[in-house]
Amino acid sequence: METQQDKSLITTSFNDKGGTFKTVIVPSGEHSKREIRPLMDKKANLELGGAQEDYDPFKERVLEHPTSNADTLIHLLKGSLGTGILAMPMAFLNAGLAFGLVATFAIGFICTYCVHVLVKCAHELCRRTRTPALGFAQVAEVAFKNGPPQLRKFSSIARSTINSFLVVDLLGCCCVYIVFVATNVKQVADHYWQLNWDIRIYMVCLLLPLIFLNLIRNLKLMAPFSMIANLLMATGMGITFYYIFQDVPSPSSRPMFSSVHQLPLFFGTVIFALEGIGVVMPLENNMKTPQHFIGCPGVLNIGMTVVVALYSAVGFFGYLKYGELTQGSITLNLPTEEVLAQSVKLMIAVAIFLTYALQFYVPFEIIWNRVKPLCKENATTAEYALRIVLVIGTVAIAAAIPNLGPFISLVGAVCLSTLGLMFPAIIEVVTFWEQSAGGPSASGPRWRLAKNVAILAFGLLGFVTGTYTSIEEIIAGFGEEH
Protein backbone atom coordinates (compact mmCIF):
# COMPACT_ATOMS: atom_id res chain seq x y z
CA MET A 1 0.00 0.00 0.00
CA GLU A 2 1.61 3.32 -1.13
CA THR A 3 0.80 6.77 0.18
CA GLN A 4 -0.18 9.35 -2.40
CA GLN A 5 2.12 12.33 -2.77
CA ASP A 6 -0.80 14.65 -3.53
CA LYS A 7 -2.94 13.44 -0.68
CA SER A 8 -4.91 16.21 1.03
CA LEU A 9 -5.10 16.78 4.74
CA ILE A 10 -8.76 17.16 5.65
CA THR A 11 -10.01 18.55 8.91
CA THR A 12 -13.46 19.07 10.38
CA SER A 13 -14.13 21.18 13.47
CA PHE A 14 -17.01 21.35 15.92
CA ASN A 15 -17.81 24.23 18.20
CA ASP A 16 -18.49 23.80 21.90
CA LYS A 17 -22.27 23.92 21.38
CA GLY A 18 -22.38 21.13 18.83
CA GLY A 19 -22.38 23.44 15.81
CA THR A 20 -20.54 22.17 12.77
CA PHE A 21 -17.92 24.12 10.87
CA LYS A 22 -17.17 23.60 7.24
CA THR A 23 -14.39 21.25 6.32
CA VAL A 24 -11.11 22.81 5.28
CA ILE A 25 -9.26 21.00 2.51
CA VAL A 26 -5.55 21.72 2.64
CA PRO A 27 -3.65 20.25 -0.32
CA SER A 28 -0.30 18.75 0.62
CA GLY A 29 2.40 21.38 0.82
CA GLU A 30 -0.07 24.22 0.31
CA HIS A 31 -2.42 26.30 2.44
CA SER A 32 -6.07 26.56 1.63
CA LYS A 33 -7.44 30.06 1.29
CA ARG A 34 -10.98 28.96 1.91
CA GLU A 35 -12.73 30.70 4.77
CA ILE A 36 -14.07 28.53 7.58
CA ARG A 37 -17.65 29.54 8.25
CA PRO A 38 -19.94 28.05 10.87
CA LEU A 39 -22.98 26.08 9.87
CA MET A 40 -26.17 25.40 11.79
CA ASP A 41 -25.97 23.64 15.11
CA LYS A 42 -27.29 20.12 15.68
CA LYS A 43 -30.68 21.26 16.96
CA ALA A 44 -31.34 23.38 13.90
CA ASN A 45 -30.13 20.60 11.66
CA LEU A 46 -32.52 18.10 13.26
CA GLU A 47 -35.41 20.54 12.89
CA LEU A 48 -34.82 20.55 9.14
CA GLY A 49 -35.77 16.86 8.97
CA GLY A 50 -35.03 15.73 5.45
CA ALA A 51 -33.83 19.13 4.29
CA GLN A 52 -30.24 17.89 4.30
CA GLU A 53 -31.09 15.94 1.15
CA ASP A 54 -31.13 19.28 -0.69
CA TYR A 55 -27.50 19.89 0.22
CA ASP A 56 -25.01 18.75 -2.41
CA PRO A 57 -21.54 18.47 -0.84
CA PHE A 58 -19.92 18.03 -4.24
CA LYS A 59 -20.98 21.51 -5.35
CA GLU A 60 -19.66 23.05 -2.14
CA ARG A 61 -16.12 21.76 -2.49
CA VAL A 62 -13.52 24.35 -3.44
CA LEU A 63 -10.36 22.72 -4.81
CA GLU A 64 -7.42 24.58 -6.29
CA HIS A 65 -6.22 21.58 -8.28
CA PRO A 66 -9.05 19.00 -8.66
CA THR A 67 -8.16 15.67 -10.24
CA SER A 68 -9.92 14.13 -13.21
CA ASN A 69 -11.33 10.60 -13.30
CA ALA A 70 -8.23 9.41 -15.14
CA ASP A 71 -5.90 11.11 -12.65
CA THR A 72 -7.75 9.53 -9.73
CA LEU A 73 -7.62 6.10 -11.36
CA ILE A 74 -3.86 6.41 -11.83
CA HIS A 75 -3.41 7.51 -8.21
CA LEU A 76 -5.63 4.66 -6.98
CA LEU A 77 -3.55 2.13 -8.89
CA LYS A 78 -0.37 3.69 -7.58
CA GLY A 79 -1.68 3.64 -4.02
CA SER A 80 -2.72 -0.02 -4.23
CA LEU A 81 0.25 -1.44 -6.12
CA GLY A 82 3.06 -1.56 -3.61
CA THR A 83 5.42 -4.15 -2.14
CA GLY A 84 2.42 -6.37 -1.43
CA ILE A 85 2.33 -7.48 -5.06
CA LEU A 86 5.79 -9.01 -4.64
CA ALA A 87 4.52 -11.08 -1.69
CA MET A 88 1.52 -12.57 -3.51
CA PRO A 89 3.33 -15.78 -4.59
CA MET A 90 4.09 -16.39 -0.89
CA ALA A 91 0.39 -15.86 -0.16
CA PHE A 92 -0.50 -18.55 -2.71
CA LEU A 93 2.08 -20.85 -1.12
CA ASN A 94 0.10 -20.55 2.12
CA ALA A 95 -3.24 -21.18 0.38
CA GLY A 96 -2.70 -23.48 -2.58
CA LEU A 97 -3.04 -22.70 -6.26
CA ALA A 98 -6.81 -23.02 -6.77
CA PHE A 99 -7.94 -21.85 -3.33
CA GLY A 100 -5.55 -18.91 -3.47
CA LEU A 101 -6.99 -17.75 -6.78
CA VAL A 102 -10.62 -17.98 -5.67
CA ALA A 103 -9.95 -16.51 -2.22
CA THR A 104 -7.96 -13.58 -3.62
CA PHE A 105 -10.88 -12.54 -5.83
CA ALA A 106 -13.30 -13.04 -2.91
CA ILE A 107 -11.23 -10.94 -0.50
CA GLY A 108 -10.75 -8.34 -3.24
CA PHE A 109 -14.52 -8.12 -3.67
CA ILE A 110 -15.10 -7.74 0.08
CA CYS A 111 -12.41 -5.07 0.42
CA THR A 112 -13.83 -3.12 -2.52
CA TYR A 113 -17.34 -3.38 -1.09
CA CYS A 114 -16.12 -2.02 2.27
CA VAL A 115 -14.58 0.96 0.47
CA HIS A 116 -17.97 1.56 -1.16
CA VAL A 117 -19.56 1.47 2.29
CA LEU A 118 -17.09 3.99 3.70
CA VAL A 119 -17.51 6.43 0.79
CA LYS A 120 -21.32 6.18 0.86
CA CYS A 121 -21.33 6.87 4.60
CA ALA A 122 -19.06 9.87 4.03
CA HIS A 123 -21.48 11.26 1.42
CA GLU A 124 -24.47 10.72 3.71
CA LEU A 125 -22.75 12.38 6.68
CA CYS A 126 -21.63 15.29 4.51
CA ARG A 127 -25.27 15.91 3.56
CA ARG A 128 -26.51 15.60 7.14
CA THR A 129 -23.90 17.98 8.58
CA ARG A 130 -23.78 20.18 5.47
CA THR A 131 -20.03 19.61 5.18
CA PRO A 132 -18.25 19.45 1.77
CA ALA A 133 -15.79 16.65 2.56
CA LEU A 134 -14.60 14.34 5.31
CA GLY A 135 -11.46 12.23 5.80
CA PHE A 136 -11.45 8.65 7.09
CA ALA A 137 -11.04 9.50 10.78
CA GLN A 138 -13.50 12.41 10.46
CA VAL A 139 -16.13 10.10 8.94
CA ALA A 140 -15.96 7.94 12.07
CA GLU A 141 -16.04 10.97 14.37
CA VAL A 142 -19.04 12.56 12.64
CA ALA A 143 -20.88 9.20 12.44
CA PHE A 144 -20.63 8.75 16.21
CA LYS A 145 -21.31 12.43 16.93
CA ASN A 146 -24.53 12.25 14.92
CA GLY A 147 -25.40 8.66 15.83
CA PRO A 148 -27.32 7.17 18.77
CA PRO A 149 -27.16 9.41 21.89
CA GLN A 150 -25.44 6.71 23.92
CA LEU A 151 -22.58 6.53 21.39
CA ARG A 152 -21.93 10.25 20.84
CA LYS A 153 -19.47 10.47 23.71
CA PHE A 154 -17.24 8.02 21.83
CA SER A 155 -16.81 10.27 18.75
CA SER A 156 -13.33 11.48 19.74
CA ILE A 157 -12.29 7.95 20.64
CA ALA A 158 -13.43 6.72 17.21
CA ARG A 159 -11.35 9.37 15.45
CA SER A 160 -8.29 8.70 17.63
CA THR A 161 -8.60 4.94 17.17
CA ILE A 162 -8.59 5.15 13.39
CA ASN A 163 -5.70 7.60 13.40
CA SER A 164 -3.80 5.25 15.72
CA PHE A 165 -4.36 2.28 13.42
CA LEU A 166 -3.30 4.39 10.43
CA VAL A 167 -0.07 5.28 12.24
CA VAL A 168 0.65 1.66 13.17
CA ASP A 169 -0.27 0.46 9.69
CA LEU A 170 1.84 2.93 7.75
CA LEU A 171 4.83 2.79 10.08
CA GLY A 172 4.53 -1.00 9.88
CA CYS A 173 4.71 -0.69 6.11
CA CYS A 174 7.85 1.43 6.54
CA CYS A 175 9.37 -1.41 8.57
CA VAL A 176 8.44 -3.86 5.82
CA TYR A 177 10.14 -1.57 3.29
CA ILE A 178 13.36 -1.58 5.32
CA VAL A 179 13.36 -5.40 5.55
CA PHE A 180 12.62 -5.64 1.82
CA VAL A 181 15.43 -3.27 0.77
CA ALA A 182 17.99 -4.85 3.10
CA THR A 183 17.10 -8.39 2.02
CA ASN A 184 17.45 -7.65 -1.69
CA VAL A 185 20.68 -5.68 -1.31
CA LYS A 186 22.15 -8.44 0.87
CA GLN A 187 21.40 -11.08 -1.77
CA VAL A 188 23.17 -9.07 -4.47
CA ALA A 189 26.13 -8.20 -2.22
CA ASP A 190 26.55 -11.80 -1.07
CA HIS A 191 26.64 -13.01 -4.68
CA TYR A 192 29.13 -10.50 -6.09
CA TRP A 193 31.32 -9.71 -3.07
CA GLN A 194 30.71 -12.70 -0.76
CA LEU A 195 30.29 -10.37 2.24
CA ASN A 196 27.84 -12.64 4.09
CA TRP A 197 26.95 -9.86 6.50
CA ASP A 198 24.00 -10.20 8.82
CA ILE A 199 20.92 -8.53 7.32
CA ARG A 200 20.78 -6.15 10.29
CA ILE A 201 24.07 -4.59 9.20
CA TYR A 202 22.44 -3.58 5.92
CA MET A 203 19.53 -2.07 7.87
CA VAL A 204 21.94 0.01 9.93
CA CYS A 205 23.62 1.15 6.71
CA LEU A 206 20.22 2.36 5.49
CA LEU A 207 19.62 4.43 8.62
CA LEU A 208 21.56 7.58 7.72
CA PRO A 209 20.23 7.86 4.13
CA LEU A 210 16.70 7.30 5.43
CA ILE A 211 17.10 10.06 8.00
CA PHE A 212 18.30 12.56 5.38
CA LEU A 213 15.49 11.56 3.00
CA ASN A 214 12.84 12.04 5.67
CA LEU A 215 14.08 15.44 6.74
CA ILE A 216 12.39 16.74 3.58
CA ARG A 217 9.27 18.47 4.89
CA ASN A 218 7.55 19.44 1.64
CA LEU A 219 5.95 16.69 -0.43
CA LYS A 220 6.44 18.72 -3.59
CA LEU A 221 10.20 18.23 -3.21
CA MET A 222 9.60 14.47 -3.08
CA ALA A 223 7.83 14.41 -6.45
CA PRO A 224 11.03 13.67 -8.46
CA PHE A 225 11.84 10.78 -6.11
CA SER A 226 8.34 9.41 -6.61
CA MET A 227 8.69 9.59 -10.39
CA ILE A 228 12.01 7.75 -10.28
CA ALA A 229 10.49 5.11 -7.97
CA ASN A 230 7.57 4.54 -10.34
CA LEU A 231 9.85 4.06 -13.35
CA LEU A 232 12.12 1.66 -11.47
CA MET A 233 9.19 -0.35 -10.11
CA ALA A 234 7.53 -0.66 -13.55
CA THR A 235 10.79 -1.74 -15.19
CA GLY A 236 11.58 -4.21 -12.41
CA MET A 237 8.12 -5.79 -12.55
CA GLY A 238 8.35 -6.15 -16.32
CA ILE A 239 11.63 -8.05 -16.03
CA THR A 240 10.21 -10.13 -13.17
CA PHE A 241 7.33 -11.28 -15.39
CA TYR A 242 9.90 -12.17 -18.05
CA TYR A 243 11.52 -14.65 -15.65
CA ILE A 244 8.23 -15.94 -14.22
CA PHE A 245 6.88 -16.96 -17.63
CA GLN A 246 10.00 -18.93 -18.59
CA ASP A 247 9.43 -22.70 -18.43
CA VAL A 248 6.27 -22.52 -16.34
CA PRO A 249 5.36 -26.00 -15.00
CA SER A 250 1.91 -27.57 -15.20
CA PRO A 251 -0.67 -26.44 -12.58
CA SER A 252 -1.09 -30.10 -11.61
CA SER A 253 2.41 -29.99 -10.13
CA ARG A 254 1.25 -27.68 -7.35
CA PRO A 255 -1.23 -28.40 -4.54
CA MET A 256 -4.65 -26.83 -5.05
CA PHE A 257 -5.05 -26.29 -1.28
CA SER A 258 -2.37 -26.02 1.41
CA SER A 259 -3.61 -26.40 4.99
CA VAL A 260 -6.01 -24.69 7.37
CA HIS A 261 -3.12 -23.69 9.64
CA GLN A 262 -1.49 -21.65 6.85
CA LEU A 263 -4.66 -19.79 5.78
CA PRO A 264 -4.29 -16.95 8.32
CA LEU A 265 -0.90 -16.11 6.78
CA PHE A 266 -2.55 -16.05 3.37
CA PHE A 267 -5.32 -13.77 4.66
CA GLY A 268 -2.90 -11.31 6.28
CA THR A 269 -0.68 -11.11 3.19
CA VAL A 270 -3.59 -10.59 0.77
CA ILE A 271 -5.19 -7.94 2.98
CA PHE A 272 -1.82 -6.18 3.22
CA ALA A 273 -1.43 -6.30 -0.54
CA LEU A 274 -4.95 -5.30 -1.57
CA GLU A 275 -6.10 -2.87 1.05
CA GLY A 276 -5.64 0.76 -0.02
CA ILE A 277 -8.44 2.21 2.10
CA GLY A 278 -6.10 4.76 3.67
CA VAL A 279 -5.82 6.64 0.37
CA VAL A 280 -9.47 6.38 -0.69
CA MET A 281 -11.00 9.39 1.05
CA PRO A 282 -8.22 11.84 0.10
CA LEU A 283 -8.54 10.72 -3.53
CA GLU A 284 -12.33 11.02 -3.56
CA ASN A 285 -12.20 14.40 -1.81
CA ASN A 286 -9.89 15.81 -4.49
CA MET A 287 -11.90 14.70 -7.53
CA LYS A 288 -13.44 17.15 -9.96
CA THR A 289 -16.41 14.75 -10.33
CA PRO A 290 -16.53 12.77 -7.05
CA GLN A 291 -19.90 11.29 -8.00
CA HIS A 292 -17.97 9.15 -10.52
CA PHE A 293 -15.77 7.56 -7.85
CA ILE A 294 -18.29 4.87 -6.91
CA GLY A 295 -21.06 3.47 -9.06
CA CYS A 296 -21.03 1.39 -12.21
CA PRO A 297 -18.47 1.19 -13.61
CA GLY A 298 -16.95 3.94 -11.43
CA VAL A 299 -13.28 4.78 -10.84
CA LEU A 300 -13.10 2.56 -7.76
CA ASN A 301 -14.55 -0.52 -9.48
CA ILE A 302 -12.30 -0.17 -12.51
CA GLY A 303 -9.19 0.40 -10.41
CA MET A 304 -9.81 -2.46 -7.99
CA THR A 305 -10.66 -4.85 -10.83
CA VAL A 306 -7.26 -4.14 -12.38
CA VAL A 307 -5.51 -4.44 -9.01
CA VAL A 308 -7.15 -7.75 -8.04
CA ALA A 309 -6.52 -9.24 -11.49
CA LEU A 310 -2.85 -8.19 -11.44
CA TYR A 311 -2.26 -9.44 -7.91
CA SER A 312 -3.95 -12.75 -8.70
CA ALA A 313 -1.80 -13.18 -11.80
CA VAL A 314 1.45 -12.48 -9.94
CA GLY A 315 0.46 -14.79 -7.08
CA PHE A 316 -0.77 -17.60 -9.31
CA PHE A 317 2.09 -17.68 -11.80
CA GLY A 318 4.77 -16.81 -9.24
CA TYR A 319 3.81 -19.75 -7.05
CA LEU A 320 3.30 -21.97 -10.10
CA LYS A 321 6.84 -21.14 -11.20
CA TYR A 322 8.72 -21.54 -7.90
CA GLY A 323 6.47 -23.79 -5.78
CA GLU A 324 7.78 -24.59 -2.30
CA LEU A 325 10.88 -22.48 -2.99
CA THR A 326 8.78 -19.31 -3.12
CA GLN A 327 10.21 -16.62 -0.84
CA GLY A 328 8.72 -13.58 0.94
CA SER A 329 9.37 -11.40 -2.10
CA ILE A 330 9.28 -12.83 -5.60
CA THR A 331 12.44 -10.85 -6.45
CA LEU A 332 14.40 -13.10 -4.09
CA ASN A 333 13.56 -16.09 -6.32
CA LEU A 334 15.12 -14.56 -9.43
CA PRO A 335 18.40 -16.14 -10.62
CA THR A 336 21.42 -14.93 -8.66
CA GLU A 337 23.85 -15.67 -11.48
CA GLU A 338 22.26 -13.37 -14.08
CA VAL A 339 23.03 -9.66 -14.15
CA LEU A 340 19.55 -8.78 -15.47
CA ALA A 341 17.86 -10.56 -12.56
CA GLN A 342 20.18 -8.95 -10.04
CA SER A 343 19.46 -5.54 -11.53
CA VAL A 344 15.75 -6.11 -10.83
CA LYS A 345 16.46 -6.58 -7.13
CA LEU A 346 18.44 -3.35 -6.99
CA MET A 347 15.91 -1.38 -9.07
CA ILE A 348 12.95 -2.39 -6.93
CA ALA A 349 15.00 -1.97 -3.75
CA VAL A 350 15.84 1.62 -4.73
CA ALA A 351 12.20 2.25 -5.70
CA ILE A 352 10.95 1.01 -2.33
CA PHE A 353 13.65 3.00 -0.51
CA LEU A 354 12.49 6.21 -2.23
CA THR A 355 8.85 5.37 -1.49
CA TYR A 356 9.57 5.14 2.24
CA ALA A 357 9.35 8.93 2.60
CA LEU A 358 5.87 9.05 1.09
CA GLN A 359 4.68 6.20 3.32
CA PHE A 360 6.23 7.96 6.31
CA TYR A 361 4.52 11.31 5.64
CA VAL A 362 0.97 10.53 6.81
CA PRO A 363 1.78 8.82 10.16
CA PHE A 364 4.30 11.56 10.92
CA GLU A 365 1.67 14.26 10.30
CA ILE A 366 -0.81 12.50 12.60
CA ILE A 367 1.78 12.19 15.40
CA TRP A 368 3.17 15.70 14.86
CA ASN A 369 -0.28 17.30 15.10
CA ARG A 370 -0.57 15.79 18.59
CA VAL A 371 2.95 16.76 19.66
CA LYS A 372 3.18 20.23 18.09
CA PRO A 373 1.14 22.10 20.75
CA LEU A 374 3.73 20.99 23.32
CA CYS A 375 6.66 22.41 21.32
CA LYS A 376 5.64 25.99 20.53
CA GLU A 377 9.03 27.56 21.32
CA ASN A 378 11.25 25.20 19.32
CA ALA A 379 8.75 23.72 16.87
CA THR A 380 11.15 23.28 13.94
CA THR A 381 13.84 21.60 16.05
CA ALA A 382 11.24 19.36 17.67
CA GLU A 383 9.83 18.38 14.27
CA TYR A 384 13.23 17.33 12.95
CA ALA A 385 13.97 15.45 16.18
CA LEU A 386 10.65 13.59 15.94
CA ARG A 387 11.36 12.63 12.33
CA ILE A 388 14.76 11.22 13.29
CA VAL A 389 13.35 9.30 16.28
CA LEU A 390 10.57 7.73 14.20
CA VAL A 391 12.97 6.66 11.44
CA ILE A 392 15.31 5.11 14.02
CA GLY A 393 12.29 3.35 15.55
CA THR A 394 11.22 1.77 12.26
CA VAL A 395 14.77 0.55 11.59
CA ALA A 396 14.97 -0.92 15.11
CA ILE A 397 11.66 -2.78 14.69
CA ALA A 398 12.71 -4.06 11.26
CA ALA A 399 16.01 -5.30 12.72
CA ALA A 400 14.10 -7.08 15.48
CA ILE A 401 11.80 -8.87 12.99
CA PRO A 402 13.82 -9.48 9.80
CA ASN A 403 11.59 -12.32 8.53
CA LEU A 404 9.70 -10.62 5.70
CA GLY A 405 6.77 -13.01 5.11
CA PRO A 406 5.27 -13.20 8.65
CA PHE A 407 5.99 -9.47 9.15
CA ILE A 408 3.85 -8.58 6.11
CA SER A 409 1.09 -10.90 7.31
CA LEU A 410 1.21 -9.40 10.82
CA VAL A 411 0.79 -5.83 9.54
CA GLY A 412 -2.08 -6.93 7.31
CA ALA A 413 -3.85 -8.87 10.05
CA VAL A 414 -3.48 -6.28 12.79
CA CYS A 415 -4.09 -3.04 10.93
CA LEU A 416 -5.74 -3.62 7.61
CA SER A 417 -8.35 -6.12 8.75
CA THR A 418 -9.51 -3.39 11.14
CA LEU A 419 -9.16 -0.39 8.82
CA GLY A 420 -10.39 -2.12 5.68
CA LEU A 421 -13.11 -4.41 7.04
CA MET A 422 -14.16 -3.80 10.64
CA PHE A 423 -14.24 0.00 10.83
CA PRO A 424 -16.32 0.55 7.64
CA ALA A 425 -18.89 -1.96 8.95
CA ILE A 426 -19.07 -0.22 12.33
CA ILE A 427 -19.32 3.21 10.70
CA GLU A 428 -22.23 2.11 8.50
CA VAL A 429 -24.13 0.61 11.45
CA VAL A 430 -23.74 3.85 13.44
CA THR A 431 -24.51 6.09 10.45
CA PHE A 432 -27.76 4.28 9.60
CA TRP A 433 -28.66 3.23 13.15
CA GLU A 434 -32.16 4.70 12.99
CA GLN A 435 -32.98 2.82 9.79
CA SER A 436 -31.53 -0.60 10.54
CA ALA A 437 -30.70 -1.20 14.18
CA GLY A 438 -33.86 -0.77 16.16
CA GLY A 439 -34.19 3.01 16.32
CA PRO A 440 -37.50 4.84 16.25
CA SER A 441 -37.56 4.91 12.45
CA ALA A 442 -36.27 1.38 11.94
CA SER A 443 -38.99 0.43 9.51
CA GLY A 444 -36.38 -0.24 6.85
CA PRO A 445 -34.69 -3.58 6.27
CA ARG A 446 -32.57 -5.19 8.97
CA TRP A 447 -30.29 -6.76 6.38
CA ARG A 448 -27.78 -3.93 6.76
CA LEU A 449 -27.14 -4.79 10.39
CA ALA A 450 -26.85 -8.53 9.65
CA LYS A 451 -24.50 -7.90 6.73
CA ASN A 452 -22.21 -5.65 8.78
CA VAL A 453 -22.15 -8.11 11.66
CA ALA A 454 -20.97 -10.76 9.17
CA ILE A 455 -18.24 -8.44 7.83
CA LEU A 456 -17.21 -7.55 11.37
CA ALA A 457 -16.98 -11.24 12.29
CA PHE A 458 -14.92 -11.98 9.17
CA GLY A 459 -12.54 -9.12 9.94
CA LEU A 460 -12.25 -10.15 13.59
CA LEU A 461 -11.53 -13.76 12.62
CA GLY A 462 -8.79 -12.60 10.26
CA PHE A 463 -7.42 -10.26 12.90
CA VAL A 464 -7.17 -12.88 15.63
CA THR A 465 -6.01 -15.86 13.58
CA GLY A 466 -3.69 -13.81 11.36
CA THR A 467 -2.04 -12.09 14.30
CA TYR A 468 -1.60 -15.34 16.23
CA THR A 469 -0.17 -17.26 13.28
CA SER A 470 2.14 -14.41 12.22
CA ILE A 471 3.56 -14.01 15.72
CA GLU A 472 3.97 -17.78 15.92
CA GLU A 473 5.95 -17.73 12.65
CA ILE A 474 8.08 -14.80 13.84
CA ILE A 475 8.90 -16.58 17.11
CA ALA A 476 9.74 -19.75 15.17
CA GLY A 477 12.08 -17.65 13.01
CA PHE A 478 13.88 -16.40 16.13
CA GLY A 479 14.24 -20.00 17.30
CA GLU A 480 15.87 -21.01 14.02
CA GLU A 481 18.34 -18.12 14.28
CA HIS A 482 19.46 -19.26 17.70
Order of alpha helices (4+ residues) and beta strands (2+ residues): beta-beta-alpha-alpha-alpha-alpha-alpha-alpha-alpha-alpha-alpha-alpha-alpha-alpha-alpha-alpha-alpha-alpha-alpha-alpha
